[in-house]
Amino acid sequence: MSEYIVAALLPFGLQLLFNRVLFTKYLPLAITVVILIFGFDGLNQPLPLQIVAVISTIIGFLLGLKIYNKQKRKVR
């Protein structure tokens, strides 16, 4: 059960962190996917765990876009 909680929160948190720090749209997504695949051996995890991680990554990406757009408006 704890691996599902980590699979739900880690990609979400990484997306928001990298988006806030890097000020780009797609680089945080790429970094998060690379960390999940190679750092946590994502391709060898059970399918339900992968699905939870993908959904969490998508939600984090969408919220990260909101942060990016707010930051872009503040700079101008």
SEFIZA-3560 file (N, C-alpha, C; in Angstrom, 3 decimals):
REM SEFIZA-3560
<numar><xx>0.809</xx><yy>-1.192</yy><zz>0.000</zz><atom>N</atom></numar>
<numar><xx>0.000</xx><yy>0.000</yy><zz>0.000</zz><atom>CA</atom></numar>
<numar><xx>0.853</xx><yy>1.256</yy><zz>0.000</zz><atom>C</atom></numar>
<numar><xx>1.966</xx><yy>1.231</yy><zz>0.686</zz><atom>N</atom></numar>
<numar><xx>2.817</xx><yy>2.420</yy><zz>0.746</zz><atom>CA</atom></numar>
<numar><xx>3.434</xx><yy>2.747</yy><zz>-0.611</zz><atom>C</atom></numar>
<numar><xx>3.675</xx><yy>1.715</yy><zz>-1.438</zz><atom>N</atom></numar>
<numar><xx>4.243</xx><yy>2.003</yy><zz>-2.759</zz><atom>CA</atom></numar>
<numar><xx>3.252</xx><yy>2.749</yy><zz>-3.649</zz><atom>C</atom></numar>
<numar><xx>1.960</xx><yy>2.537</yy><zz>-3.432</zz><atom>N</atom></numar>
<numar><xx>0.949</xx><yy>3.276</yy><zz>-4.192</zz><atom>CA</atom></numar>
<numar><xx>0.895</xx><yy>4.740</yy><zz>-3.759</zz><atom>C</atom></numar>
<numar><xx>1.099</xx><yy>4.972</yy><zz>-2.482</zz><atom>N</atom></numar>
<numar><xx>1.120</xx><yy>6.347</yy><zz>-1.981</zz><atom>CA</atom></numar>
<numar><xx>2.336</xx><yy>7.080</yy><zz>-2.540</zz><atom>C</atom></numar>
<numar><xx>3.475</xx><yy>6.414</yy><zz>-2.540</zz><atom>N</atom></numar>
<numar><xx>4.685</xx><yy>7.015</yy><zz>-3.106</zz><atom>CA</atom></numar>
<numar><xx>4.513</xx><yy>7.231</yy><zz>-4.605</zz><atom>C</atom></numar>
<numar><xx>3.907</xx><yy>6.264</yy><zz>-5.304</zz><atom>N</atom></numar>
<numar><xx>3.691</xx><yy>6.395</yy><zz>-6.744</zz><atom>CA</atom></numar>
<numar><xx>2.722</xx><yy>7.521</yy><zz>-7.064</zz><atom>C</atom></numar>
<numar><xx>1.841</xx><yy>7.855</yy><zz>-6.142</zz><atom>N</atom></numar>
<numar><xx>0.895</xx><yy>8.939</yy><zz>-6.377</zz><atom>CA</atom></numar>
<numar><xx>1.490</xx><yy>10.303</yy><zz>-6.028</zz><atom>C</atom></numar>
<numar><xx>2.310</xx><yy>10.381</yy><zz>-5.010</zz><atom>N</atom></numar>
<numar><xx>2.808</xx><yy>11.674</yy><zz>-4.546</zz><atom>CA</atom></numar>
<numar><xx>4.152</xx><yy>12.085</yy><zz>-5.156</zz><atom>C</atom></numar>
<numar><xx>5.027</xx><yy>11.133</yy><zz>-5.433</zz><atom>N</atom></numar>
<numar><xx>6.362</xx><yy>11.474</yy><zz>-5.916</zz><atom>CA</atom></numar>
<numar><xx>6.350</xx><yy>12.158</yy><zz>-7.281</zz><atom>C</atom></numar>
<numar><xx>5.695</xx><yy>11.615</yy><zz>-8.300</zz><atom>N</atom></numar>
<numar><xx>5.707</xx><yy>12.309</yy><zz>-9.601</zz><atom>CA</atom></numar>
<numar><xx>5.036</xx><yy>13.691</yy><zz>-9.529</zz><atom>C</atom></numar>
<numar><xx>3.967</xx><yy>13.771</yy><zz>-8.763</zz><atom>N</atom></numar>
<numar><xx>3.262</xx><yy>15.037</yy><zz>-8.574</zz><atom>CA</atom></numar>
<numar><xx>4.193</xx><yy>16.077</yy><zz>-7.952</zz><atom>C</atom></numar>
<numar><xx>4.869</xx><yy>15.684</yy><zz>-6.898</zz><atom>N</atom></numar>
<numar><xx>5.790</xx><yy>16.595</yy><zz>-6.220</zz><atom>CA</atom></numar>
<numar><xx>6.981</xx><yy>16.979</yy><zz>-7.078</zz><atom>C</atom></numar>
<numar><xx>7.532</xx><yy>16.019</yy><zz>-7.805</zz><atom>N</atom></numar>
<numar><xx>8.663</xx><yy>16.319</yy><zz>-8.676</zz><atom>CA</atom></numar>
<numar><xx>8.271</xx><yy>17.287</yy><zz>-9.788</zz><atom>C</atom></numar>
<numar><xx>7.113</xx><yy>17.081</yy><zz>-10.373</zz><atom>N</atom></numar>
<numar><xx>6.632</xx><yy>17.974</yy><zz>-11.427</zz><atom>CA</atom></numar>
<numar><xx>6.520</xx><yy>19.402</yy><zz>-10.917</zz><atom>C</atom></numar>
<numar><xx>5.889</xx><yy>19.571</yy><zz>-9.773</zz><atom>N</atom></numar>
<numar><xx>5.706</xx><yy>20.910</yy><zz>-9.232</zz><atom>CA</atom></numar>
<numar><xx>7.031</xx><yy>21.546</yy><zz>-8.822</zz><atom>C</atom></numar>
<numar><xx>7.900</xx><yy>20.766</yy><zz>-8.238</zz><atom>N</atom></numar>
<numar><xx>9.209</xx><yy>21.283</yy><zz>-7.827</zz><atom>CA</atom></numar>
<numar><xx>10.023</xx><yy>21.744</yy><zz>-9.020</zz><atom>C</atom></numar>
<numar><xx>10.167</xx><yy>20.877</yy><zz>-10.015</zz><atom>N</atom></numar>
<numar><xx>10.983</xx><yy>21.227</yy><zz>-11.172</zz><atom>CA</atom></numar>
<numar><xx>10.356</xx><yy>22.360</yy><zz>-11.980</zz><atom>C</atom></numar>
<numar><xx>9.036</xx><yy>22.401</yy><zz>-12.057</zz><atom>N</atom></numar>
<numar><xx>8.387</xx><yy>23.478</yy><zz>-12.793</zz><atom>CA</atom></numar>
<numar><xx>8.610</xx><yy>24.807</yy><zz>-12.101</zz><atom>C</atom></numar>
<numar><xx>8.573</xx><yy>24.806</yy><zz>-10.804</zz><atom>N</atom></numar>
<numar><xx>8.775</xx><yy>26.035</yy><zz>-10.038</zz><atom>CA</atom></numar>
<numar><xx>10.210</xx><yy>26.538</yy><zz>-10.138</zz><atom>C</atom></numar>
<numar><xx>11.163</xx><yy>25.624</yy><zz>-10.237</zz><atom>N</atom></numar>
<numar><xx>12.573</xx><yy>25.989</yy><zz>-10.245</zz><atom>CA</atom></numar>
<numar><xx>13.083</xx><yy>26.308</yy><zz>-11.654</zz><atom>C</atom></numar>
<numar><xx>12.658</xx><yy>25.529</yy><zz>-12.661</zz><atom>N</atom></numar>
<numar><xx>13.243</xx><yy>25.643</yy><zz>-14.000</zz><atom>CA</atom></numar>
<numar><xx>12.545</xx><yy>26.643</yy><zz>-14.915</zz><atom>C</atom></numar>
<numar><xx>11.322</xx><yy>27.042</yy><zz>-14.623</zz><atom>N</atom></numar>
<numar><xx>10.571</xx><yy>28.017</yy><zz>-15.419</zz><atom>CA</atom></numar>
<numar><xx>10.406</xx><yy>27.601</yy><zz>-16.883</zz><atom>C</atom></numar>
<numar><xx>10.205</xx><yy>26.318</yy><zz>-17.131</zz><atom>N</atom></numar>
<numar><xx>9.941</xx><yy>25.834</yy><zz>-18.483</zz><atom>CA</atom></numar>
<numar><xx>8.694</xx><yy>24.960</yy><zz>-18.462</zz><atom>C</atom></numar>
<numar><xx>8.190</xx><yy>24.631</yy><zz>-19.666</zz><atom>N</atom></numar>
<numar><xx>6.980</xx><yy>23.817</yy><zz>-19.746</zz><atom>CA</atom></numar>
<numar><xx>7.279</xx><yy>22.320</yy><zz>-19.724</zz><atom>C</atom></numar>
<numar><xx>8.150</xx><yy>21.872</yy><zz>-20.602</zz><atom>N</atom></numar>
<numar><xx>8.283</xx><yy>20.441</yy><zz>-20.844</zz><atom>CA</atom></numar>
<numar><xx>9.518</xx><yy>19.799</yy><zz>-20.208</zz><atom>C</atom></numar>
<numar><xx>10.500</xx><yy>20.562</yy><zz>-19.824</zz><atom>N</atom></numar>
<numar><xx>11.692</xx><yy>19.993</yy><zz>-19.194</zz><atom>CA</atom></numar>
<numar><xx>11.384</xx><yy>19.304</yy><zz>-17.867</zz><atom>C</atom></numar>
<numar><xx>10.513</xx><yy>19.858</yy><zz>-17.009</zz><atom>N</atom></numar>
<numar><xx>10.162</xx><yy>19.135</yy><zz>-15.779</zz><atom>CA</atom></numar>
<numar><xx>9.499</xx><yy>17.787</yy><zz>-16.050</zz><atom>C</atom></numar>
<numar><xx>8.695</xx><yy>17.703</yy><zz>-17.098</zz><atom>N</atom></numar>
<numar><xx>8.071</xx><yy>16.429</yy><zz>-17.467</zz><atom>CA</atom></numar>
<numar><xx>9.127</xx><yy>15.414</yy><zz>-17.863</zz><atom>C</atom></numar>
<numar><xx>10.084</xx><yy>15.839</yy><zz>-18.676</zz><atom>N</atom></numar>
<numar><xx>11.148</xx><yy>14.927</yy><zz>-19.116</zz><atom>CA</atom></numar>
<numar><xx>12.004</xx><yy>14.469</yy><zz>-17.941</zz><atom>C</atom></numar>
<numar><xx>12.357</xx><yy>15.379</yy><zz>-17.058</zz><atom>N</atom></numar>
<numar><xx>13.184</xx><yy>15.013</yy><zz>-15.903</zz><atom>CA</atom></numar>
<numar><xx>12.434</xx><yy>14.043</yy><zz>-14.992</zz><atom>C</atom></numar>
<numar><xx>11.156</xx><yy>14.304</yy><zz>-14.762</zz><atom>N</atom></numar>
<numar><xx>10.354</xx><yy>13.434</yy><zz>-13.908</zz><atom>CA</atom></numar>
<numar><xx>10.242</xx><yy>12.033</yy><zz>-14.494</zz><atom>C</atom></numar>
<numar><xx>10.009</xx><yy>11.937</yy><zz>-15.789</zz><atom>N</atom></numar>
<numar><xx>9.894</xx><yy>10.628</yy><zz>-16.432</zz><atom>CA</atom></numar>
<numar><xx>11.213</xx><yy>9.872</yy><zz>-16.367</zz><atom>C</atom></numar>
<numar><xx>12.320</xx><yy>10.558</yy><zz>-16.593</zz><atom>N</atom></numar>
<numar><xx>13.631</xx><yy>9.900</yy><zz>-16.522</zz><atom>CA</atom></numar>
<numar><xx>13.904</xx><yy>9.406</yy><zz>-15.105</zz><atom>C</atom></numar>
<numar><xx>13.579</xx><yy>10.213</yy><zz>-14.101</zz><atom>N</atom></numar>
<numar><xx>13.789</xx><yy>9.790</yy><zz>-12.708</zz><atom>CA</atom></numar>
<numar><xx>12.926</xx><yy>8.579</yy><zz>-12.379</zz><atom>C</atom></numar>
<numar><xx>11.670</xx><yy>8.591</yy><zz>-12.829</zz><atom>N</atom></numar>
<numar><xx>10.780</xx><yy>7.474</yy><zz>-12.528</zz><atom>CA</atom></numar>
<numar><xx>11.202</xx><yy>6.197</yy><zz>-13.237</zz><atom>C</atom></numar>
<numar><xx>11.655</xx><yy>6.309</yy><zz>-14.470</zz><atom>N</atom></numar>
<numar><xx>12.029</xx><yy>5.105</yy><zz>-15.220</zz><atom>CA</atom></numar>
<numar><xx>13.355</xx><yy>4.529</yy><zz>-14.730</zz><atom>C</atom></numar>
<numar><xx>14.364</xx><yy>5.386</yy><zz>-14.640</zz><atom>N</atom></numar>
<numar><xx>15.691</xx><yy>4.864</yy><zz>-14.316</zz><atom>CA</atom></numar>
<numar><xx>15.979</xx><yy>4.844</yy><zz>-12.818</zz><atom>C</atom></numar>
<numar><xx>15.522</xx><yy>5.835</yy><zz>-12.094</zz><atom>N</atom></numar>
<numar><xx>15.807</xx><yy>5.905</yy><zz>-10.663</zz><atom>CA</atom></numar>
<numar><xx>15.003</xx><yy>4.921</yy><zz>-9.837</zz><atom>C</atom></numar>
<numar><xx>13.755</xx><yy>4.714</yy><zz>-10.211</zz><atom>N</atom></numar>
<numar><xx>12.883</xx><yy>3.838</yy><zz>-9.441</zz><atom>CA</atom></numar>
<numar><xx>12.490</xx><yy>2.588</yy><zz>-10.205</zz><atom>C</atom></numar>
<numar><xx>13.193</xx><yy>2.300</yy><zz>-11.298</zz><atom>N</atom></numar>
<numar><xx>12.962</xx><yy>1.079</yy><zz>-12.087</zz><atom>CA</atom></numar>
<numar><xx>11.490</xx><yy>0.961</yy><zz>-12.472</zz><atom>C</atom></numar>
<numar><xx>10.966</xx><yy>2.021</yy><zz>-13.056</zz><atom>N</atom></numar>
<numar><xx>9.549</xx><yy>2.118</yy><zz>-13.338</zz><atom>CA</atom></numar>
<numar><xx>9.012</xx><yy>1.124</yy><zz>-14.336</zz><atom>C</atom></numar>
<numar><xx>9.845</xx><yy>0.666</yy><zz>-15.263</zz><atom>N</atom></numar>
<numar><xx>9.361</xx><yy>-0.267</yy><zz>-16.278</zz><atom>CA</atom></numar>
<numar><xx>9.158</xx><yy>-1.673</yy><zz>-15.731</zz><atom>C</atom></numar>
<numar><xx>9.757</xx><yy>-1.977</yy><zz>-14.606</zz><atom>N</atom></numar>
<numar><xx>9.631</xx><yy>-3.318</yy><zz>-14.018</zz><atom>CA</atom></numar>
<numar><xx>8.649</xx><yy>-3.353</yy><zz>-12.847</zz><atom>C</atom></numar>
<numar><xx>7.927</xx><yy>-2.272</yy><zz>-12.628</zz><atom>N</atom></numar>
<numar><xx>6.933</xx><yy>-2.226</yy><zz>-11.563</zz><atom>CA</atom></numar>
<numar><xx>5.620</xx><yy>-2.823</yy><zz>-12.069</zz><atom>C</atom></numar>
<numar><xx>4.736</xx><yy>-3.245</yy><zz>-11.166</zz><atom>N</atom></numar>
<numar><xx>3.433</xx><yy>-3.782</yy><zz>-11.588</zz><atom>CA</atom></numar>
<numar><xx>2.616</xx><yy>-2.724</yy><zz>-12.346</zz><atom>C</atom></numar>
<numar><xx>1.765</xx><yy>-3.186</yy><zz>-13.242</zz><atom>N</atom></numar>
<numar><xx>0.994</xx><yy>-2.282</yy><zz>-14.095</zz><atom>CA</atom></numar>
<numar><xx>0.102</xx><yy>-1.314</yy><zz>-13.301</zz><atom>C</atom></numar>
<numar><xx>-0.609</xx><yy>-1.736</yy><zz>-12.254</zz><atom>N</atom></numar>
<numar><xx>-1.412</xx><yy>-0.750</yy><zz>-11.508</zz><atom>CA</atom></numar>
<numar><xx>-0.568</xx><yy>0.368</yy><zz>-10.899</zz><atom>C</atom></numar>
<numar><xx>0.637</xx><yy>0.036</yy><zz>-10.472</zz><atom>N</atom></numar>
<numar><xx>1.535</xx><yy>1.038</yy><zz>-9.912</zz><atom>CA</atom></numar>
<numar><xx>1.987</xx><yy>2.014</yy><zz>-10.995</zz><atom>C</atom></numar>
<numar><xx>2.248</xx><yy>1.515</yy><zz>-12.187</zz><atom>N</atom></numar>
<numar><xx>2.625</xx><yy>2.376</yy><zz>-13.305</zz><atom>CA</atom></numar>
<numar><xx>1.484</xx><yy>3.305</yy><zz>-13.694</zz><atom>C</atom></numar>
<numar><xx>0.266</xx><yy>2.789</yy><zz>-13.667</zz><atom>N</atom></numar>
<numar><xx>-0.895</xx><yy>3.611</yy><zz>-14.020</zz><atom>CA</atom></numar>
<numar><xx>-1.083</xx><yy>4.744</yy><zz>-13.013</zz><atom>C</atom></numar>
<numar><xx>-0.921</xx><yy>4.440</yy><zz>-11.733</zz><atom>N</atom></numar>
<numar><xx>-1.032</xx><yy>5.478</yy><zz>-10.695</zz><atom>CA</atom></numar>
<numar><xx>0.046</xx><yy>6.541</yy><zz>-10.904</zz><atom>C</atom></numar>
<numar><xx>1.254</xx><yy>6.129</yy><zz>-11.227</zz><atom>N</atom></numar>
<numar><xx>2.346</xx><yy>7.082</yy><zz>-11.453</zz><atom>CA</atom></numar>
<numar><xx>2.091</xx><yy>7.943</yy><zz>-12.689</zz><atom>C</atom></numar>
<numar><xx>1.552</xx><yy>7.358</yy><zz>-13.739</zz><atom>N</atom></numar>
<numar><xx>1.260</xx><yy>8.130</yy><zz>-14.958</zz><atom>CA</atom></numar>
<numar><xx>0.159</xx><yy>9.152</yy><zz>-14.702</zz><atom>C</atom></numar>
<numar><xx>-0.877</xx><yy>8.761</yy><zz>-14.005</zz><atom>N</atom></numar>
<numar><xx>-1.960</xx><yy>9.694</yy><zz>-13.689</zz><atom>CA</atom></numar>
<numar><xx>-1.443</xx><yy>10.828</yy><zz>-12.809</zz><atom>C</atom></numar>
<numar><xx>-0.617</xx><yy>10.498</yy><zz>-11.842</zz><atom>N</atom></numar>
<numar><xx>-0.041</xx><yy>11.515</yy><zz>-10.976</zz><atom>CA</atom></numar>
<numar><xx>0.869</xx><yy>12.463</yy><zz>-11.762</zz><atom>C</atom></numar>
<numar><xx>1.612</xx><yy>11.934</yy><zz>-12.714</zz><atom>N</atom></numar>
<numar><xx>2.480</xx><yy>12.763</yy><zz>-13.540</zz><atom>CA</atom></numar>
<numar><xx>1.658</xx><yy>13.712</yy><zz>-14.404</zz><atom>C</atom></numar>
<numar><xx>0.561</xx><yy>13.229</yy><zz>-14.958</zz><atom>N</atom></numar>
<numar><xx>-0.299</xx><yy>14.077</yy><zz>-15.787</zz><atom>CA</atom></numar>
<numar><xx>-0.921</xx><yy>15.202</yy><zz>-14.955</zz><atom>C</atom></numar>
<numar><xx>-1.399</xx><yy>14.877</yy><zz>-13.772</zz><atom>N</atom></numar>
<numar><xx>-1.979</xx><yy>15.901</yy><zz>-12.896</zz><atom>CA</atom></numar>
<numar><xx>-0.920</xx><yy>16.927</yy><zz>-12.498</zz><atom>C</atom></numar>
<numar><xx>0.278</xx><yy>16.446</yy><zz>-12.175</zz><atom>N</atom></numar>
<numar><xx>1.366</xx><yy>17.361</yy><zz>-11.843</zz><atom>CA</atom></numar>
<numar><xx>1.754</xx><yy>18.246</yy><zz>-13.014</zz><atom>C</atom></numar>
<numar><xx>1.721</xx><yy>17.681</yy><zz>-14.225</zz><atom>N</atom></numar>
<numar><xx>2.038</xx><yy>18.467</yy><zz>-15.411</zz><atom>CA</atom></numar>
<numar><xx>1.006</xx><yy>19.566</yy><zz>-15.634</zz><atom>C</atom></numar>
<numar><xx>-0.267</xx><yy>19.232</yy><zz>-15.472</zz><atom>N</atom></numar>
<numar><xx>-1.319</xx><yy>20.230</yy><zz>-15.671</zz><atom>CA</atom></numar>
<numar><xx>-1.241</xx><yy>21.341</yy><zz>-14.627</zz><atom>C</atom></numar>
<numar><xx>-0.987</xx><yy>20.986</yy><zz>-13.384</zz><atom>N</atom></numar>
<numar><xx>-0.821</xx><yy>22.017</yy><zz>-12.351</zz><atom>CA</atom></numar>
<numar><xx>0.466</xx><yy>22.816</yy><zz>-12.563</zz><atom>C</atom></numar>
<numar><xx>1.488</xx><yy>22.150</yy><zz>-13.074</zz><atom>N</atom></numar>
<numar><xx>2.729</xx><yy>22.846</yy><zz>-13.392</zz><atom>CA</atom></numar>
<numar><xx>2.547</xx><yy>23.863</yy><zz>-14.502</zz><atom>C</atom></numar>
<numar><xx>1.688</xx><yy>23.563</yy><zz>-15.471</zz><atom>N</atom></numar>
<numar><xx>1.394</xx><yy>24.538</yy><zz>-16.520</zz><atom>CA</atom></numar>
<numar><xx>0.712</xx><yy>25.775</yy><zz>-15.954</zz><atom>C</atom></numar>
<numar><xx>-0.146</xx><yy>25.571</yy><zz>-14.960</zz><atom>N</atom></numar>
<numar><xx>-0.787</xx><yy>26.725</yy><zz>-14.314</zz><atom>CA</atom></numar>
<numar><xx>0.264</xx><yy>27.593</yy><zz>-13.620</zz><atom>C</atom></numar>
<numar><xx>1.212</xx><yy>26.954</yy><zz>-12.942</zz><atom>N</atom></numar>
<numar><xx>2.286</xx><yy>27.700</yy><zz>-12.283</zz><atom>CA</atom></numar>
<numar><xx>3.126</xx><yy>28.434</yy><zz>-13.324</zz><atom>C</atom></numar>
<numar><xx>3.438</xx><yy>27.770</yy><zz>-14.429</zz><atom>N</atom></numar>
<numar><xx>4.242</xx><yy>28.377</yy><zz>-15.492</zz><atom>CA</atom></numar>
<numar><xx>3.543</xx><yy>29.615</yy><zz>-16.055</zz><atom>C</atom></numar>
<numar><xx>2.250</xx><yy>29.502</yy><zz>-16.315</zz><atom>N</atom></numar>
<numar><xx>1.514</xx><yy>30.637</yy><zz>-16.869</zz><atom>CA</atom></numar>
<numar><xx>1.439</xx><yy>31.802</yy><zz>-15.884</zz><atom>C</atom></numar>
<numar><xx>1.299</xx><yy>31.517</yy><zz>-14.593</zz><atom>N</atom></numar>
<numar><xx>1.301</xx><yy>32.588</yy><zz>-13.594</zz><atom>CA</atom></numar>
<numar><xx>2.671</xx><yy>33.271</yy><zz>-13.531</zz><atom>C</atom></numar>
<numar><xx>3.739</xx><yy>32.484</yy><zz>-13.606</zz><atom>N</atom></numar>
<numar><xx>5.077</xx><yy>33.058</yy><zz>-13.559</zz><atom>CA</atom></numar>
<numar><xx>5.349</xx><yy>33.880</yy><zz>-14.808</zz><atom>C</atom></numar>
<numar><xx>4.858</xx><yy>33.421</yy><zz>-15.944</zz><atom>N</atom></numar>
<numar><xx>5.077</xx><yy>34.138</yy><zz>-17.198</zz><atom>CA</atom></numar>
<numar><xx>4.388</xx><yy>35.501</yy><zz>-17.167</zz><atom>C</atom></numar>
<numar><xx>3.203</xx><yy>35.568</yy><zz>-16.578</zz><atom>N</atom></numar>
<numar><xx>2.487</xx><yy>36.838</yy><zz>-16.480</zz><atom>CA</atom></numar>
<numar><xx>3.202</xx><yy>37.798</yy><zz>-15.525</zz><atom>C</atom></numar>
<numar><xx>3.798</xx><yy>37.292</yy><zz>-14.461</zz><atom>N</atom></numar>
<numar><xx>4.472</xx><yy>38.156</yy><zz>-13.502</zz><atom>CA</atom></numar>
<numar><xx>5.747</xx><yy>38.774</yy><zz>-14.076</zz><atom>C</atom></numar>
<numar><xx>6.410</xx><yy>38.048</yy><zz>-14.990</zz><atom>N</atom></numar>
<numar><xx>7.668</xx><yy>38.547</yy><zz>-15.563</zz><atom>CA</atom></numar>
<numar><xx>7.395</xx><yy>39.710</yy><zz>-16.494</zz><atom>C</atom></numar>
<numar><xx>6.303</xx><yy>39.680</yy><zz>-17.225</zz><atom>N</atom></numar>
<numar><xx>6.024</xx><yy>40.756</yy><zz>-18.188</zz><atom>CA</atom></numar>
<numar><xx>5.575</xx><yy>41.978</yy><zz>-17.538</zz><atom>C</atom></numar>
//
